[in-house]
């Protein structure tokens, strides 16, 4: 059944092709290319793809106008995972002398994609470079080269190719270029070349002034150099971007407070929380309140917060405080609260902390490039929903 859906484009092309040749008489219908097309489709429907490929490749010799159908068929094989068959079709096609330059360029591009899918990155790279030099399929070829260099973690060539792509008329790639500079900066940091690292971070911020990653790396370098004040200013700039960036900078911010001798941080965290509330900041603030003002202050803060946010992490923290509060008062903890605490902790353990805004990929840790869709800067911290106060009573929500 799957083949029927895959072959719709080929069947449509076949019908159009046969229609154009229909006026050729009964003899051409019996022995001509139209009959061969239907033989090829019949082989495919009977799960004999190699025989079908032989038929379609013979047709490429008959008429160069069938090239587009062959390209589509090769792409279908590649999407199906049958890369060897896709490579065979595209290799045979680009060897045909009757193809136009544009058809051959598109065939080379499709063959390059086949090689990428097969893991033959060196062969794919050669084809895409050839296309760029020929000034054919330039933008998709350069895009594919960036994908290859990202897989190889060759960030310098990613950067150079991205600049070529911008020069070729592609939309600005400021975010990607900034991320490539950040990758190079981290590489130089591992090599203990701080000067080169700072240069790349400056270039990243020139390419994309709002690049959060560059600011965080710069703050980390300032902290390593003992300049906590400069780092604190950078973290303050990051917080202005919104609550979704707070989790990434919070550990560094707390380290700044410690190095600057802040003994009481609840006030500082409280001001930040009012401006940019986020679950990790809420937890840190509740811990600071407990240390500096006692359990009652932390409990009061969490109760107020949970009146407006459906946040499991806050519920877990509140239940934990209540259990400890009961024990400190000389009593025994409510077993019901302990059971609910265990349930909430279990639910939290399976909940993602981050999610890609482009493809929905979920993660427990921050990734600057989404492992699924490969977009840069699309993974954000998951924020709790606002609490709905008019939820129907439990009795009304039961399944009857």
N, C-alpha and C positions, 0 to 999 in steps of 0.2 A: 504493500500500500504506500510505503514511503516513497518508492520510485515514482509513483504516479504524480505526486506533488512536485518532486524534483524535476520531472521531465516536462512540466507544463511549458516552460520557456522554449525548450527544444521543439516540442510539438507545435507550438504557435509559429515558430520560425519555419518549420517544415511545411505547415499549411500555406504560409505566405509564399514560400519558395515554389511549391508545387503549383499554386495558383498562377504564378508568373509564367510557369512553363506549360500551363495546361493547354495552350493553343498549339502545342507542338505536334499533336496527333497521337494516335493510338500507339505507334511504335515507340515514341519517346516515353510514353507513360509506362510501357512494359519494360523497357531496357534503360531508361534514363535515370537521372539522379533522384527524381521523385520516388521511384520504386525503391531505390537503395535506402533512402531516408526511412521509409516504412519498415524495411528489413532491419535497419539499425535500431529503430524503436522497439521492434518485436524482440530483438535480442536483449535489449535492456529490460523489458517487462518480464522476460523469462530468466532473469538473473544470469545473463551471459554477457557481462560488460566488456570483456576482452574482444569478443567477436563484434560487438557493437562498435567498439573503438576502431577496429580494422575497417569497418564499412564507412564510418565517418571520415577517417583519414584518406580513404580512396576518393571521397567526394571533394576533399580539398584540392585534389589534382584536377577535378573536373571543372570547378568554377570558383574563382577567388571570392565571389560574393558569399560563399558558405562560411567564410572565416569567422564571422561574428557568432554563428551558431556553434562552431567548434570551441571558440573562446568561452562561451557560456557553458558548454558541456564540461570543459576542463575545470571551470570554477565550481560547478556542481560537484564534481568528483572531489575537489579539494575540501569543500565544506562538509562533505560526507566522510572525510577522513581518508579517502583512497588517494593519497598523494602520489604514489607511483604512477597511477593511471593519468592523473592530471598532468604530471610532468611529461609523460609520453605524448599526450595530445599536444601540449604546448611546444615541446621540442620539435615535433614533426611539423607543426604548423609554421613556425618561424623559419624553417628551412625551405619553405616553398618560394620559388623565385617570382611568382605572380602577385605576391602580396604588395599592397601599397606600403609606403614608408610608415604611415600612421597605423595600419593594421599590424605591421611587424613590431612597432614600438609597443603597442598594447599587448601583443603576444609576449614580448620580452618582460613587460611588467608583470603579467600574470605568471610567467615562469619564475620570476623572482619571488613572487608570493608563495608559489609552490615550494621553492627551496627553503624559504623561511619556515613554512609549516613543517617541512621535513627536518629542520634543524641544521641545514647546510648554509650557514650564515655567510661563509666566505664566498660561495657561488652567488648567493642573492646579492651580496654587496657589490660584486663585480658587475652584475647586470644593471643594478640601479645607478651605479656610477656611469656606466656606458650610456644609459638613457639621459642622465643629466648633461653629459658632454655633448650628446646629440641634440640637446634642447627639445626632447620629446618626452611627454609625460613627466615634466620636470617636477612639478609640485608633489604628485603622489610618490615619485621616486625618492625625492629628498625626505619626505615624511617617513617612508619605509626605511631609509638609511638611519634616521634618528631612532626608529624603533630597534634596529639592529644594534646601534651603538649603546642604547640604554640597556639592552640585554647583556652586552659585553662590559657595561659600566665604564665605557670609554667616554668620559664626560667632556674632555677637550674636543673630541670630534663631534659630540652632540652639539656643543656650543658653536663650532664652526659651521656645521650643517644647518643649524637653526638660523644663523645669520644669512646663509645662502638662501634659505627658504623665504625669509622676509624680503630679501632683495628680488626674489622671483615673483613677488606680488602677493604672497600669502599674508593673511591678517597678522597684525603684530603678535609676536610670541614672547611678550615681556615676562609673563609668569614663568614659562618654561626656561627662558634664558636665565632668569634670576635663580631658579632651582639648580640649573647646571653649574652656575657660579658657586652656589652653596655646597654642592657635592664636591667641587674642586677645592673649596675652602676646607672642608672636613678632611679631604685627602691630604692637603698640606699640613693640617694640624697633626694628623697621625705621623707625618714625616718631621714634625717639630719645626716646620718652616712657617713661623707666625706672620712674618712680613707678607709672604705670598698669600696666606690665608686672609689677612686683612684686606689686601688688594682685591681679592675676589668678592669679599663681602661688600666692599664699597661699590664694586661693579654691579653686584646683585641689587643693591638699593638704588643705584642709578637706573637700572633696567626696570625695576618695579619698586617704587618707594614704599609701598605697603607690604613688602615681603616680610612676613612674620618670622620665618625661619632665619633670615639674615640678621634680624634684630636679636633673636635669641642666641644665635652663635656669637654675635658681637658681645652680648652681655656675659656669656660664659668666658670669653677671652678676657674681658675686663676683670671678672672675678678672679681668674687665674693670675692676672697681673697685680691683684690686690687693690683694684680700683672699684670698690663696692658702690660708691656714689654714682659713678657713671653707669654701672650695671643697673642700679635702681632706677635711674632716669629712663633707660631703655625699656625696662619692664613696665614702667608707667605708660610708655608709648604703646606697648603691646596691649595693655588693658583697655586702651581707648578704642580698640578694634571690635570689642564686644565680648560677651561672656564665653563664647565658644573657644576663645584662645586662652582663657584663664588657666585651664588645667595644664597646658604646656609650659606656662611660665611660673606657675605657683611654687614648685620646688626651688627654683632659682631665687624667687622673690623672698621666700622664707630664709634662705641662706644669706641673702643680703641683710635682712633684719638682724640675724645673729651676728654677722660680722661687724655691723655698725653699732652693736651693743644695745639693741632694742630689747629691754627686759619685758615689756608689756606690749603685745602686738594686737590685742583684741580691738583697740580703737582703730588702728590702721586697717585691719582686715574688715572691720565693720563698715568703714567708709567705702572701701573697695566693693564690699558686698552690696551696699545700697546702689552703687553705680552699675555693677556687672555681676549679678547673682549667678552662681553656678554651683552644682553639687559638690565638687571638690573643695571649693572655697567655703561653702556652708559647713562642711565637716571640719575644716581647719579652724573656722571661727568658733564653732561649738566647743572644740577642744581648748582653744585659747580662753574662752569664757569660763570653762570648767576650771582651768588652772588658775586664772586670775580672780574669778568672782565666785566660784563654787558651782556645784551641780545644779542648784536651783536656777541660776542665771542661764545655764546652758539649756536646761529643760524648757524654760520660758521662751527662749529664742527659737528652739525647734518647734514648739507648739505653734507659735505665731507663723513660722515658715510653712508648716504643713497645712495650715488653714487655706493657703493659696496654691500649694504645689503638690502634685501627686508624685512624690519622690520617695522611692523605696529606700534609698540610702539614708535619708533623713529619718524615716520610720524605724529603720534598724538601729540607728544611733540613739533615737529617743527611747526605744524599748530597752536597749542596753543600759542607758542611764537610769531608767526607772527601776530596773532589776537591781542595779548596784545601790541605788538610793534606798530601796527597801531593806537591803542587807545592812547598810550602814546605820539605819535607824533601829537595828537590833531585831528586826523581824525576819521572816523567811520570804524569799521571793515568790511572787505569784506564779504557780506552775503554768497557768494559761499564758502569761506574758512570755515565759521562756519558750513555750511551744510556738507561739506566734513569731518570736524572734528567730527561731530555727527555720521556720517557713520562709520568712523574709530574706534571711541570709542565703537560703538555697535559691530563691528566685533571683537574687542579685548576682549569684555566681554564674548564672547562665545568661546574664544580660550584657550586651555589648556596651562598651564605654564610648566607642566612636563609630561613625557611619559615613560612608561615601555619599555625598550629595548628588553624584552623577549616576551611579549604578546601584546604590543601596548596599554595597559590601559592608559587612559588620566586622569590627575588630575590637580587641581588648586593649590594644596599645595604638599610639599615634603613628601613622605612616604618612610621610610627605608625598609619596606617590601611591595611588591606590593599587594594591596587588592584583585587583581584578580587571578594572577598565584602563589602568595605566595613566589616568588623569593626575596631574600635579595639583596639590593644594585643595583637593576636593573632600578630604576626610576631615570631619568636624566632630567635636564632642557632642554626644547625645544629651539633649536638654530635657528635663521633666516636663510633662504636660501641666497646664494650668488645671487646678482642681475644679471639677464641675460640681456645683452645689445642688443642682436640681436632679440628681440621679434618682431613678425610680426606686422605691423600697424593694428590699430583697424579695418579699412575698410576690411582688408584681413581676420580678425578673426571673422567677422560677419557670422551668420548662414544664408545660402541662401536656 
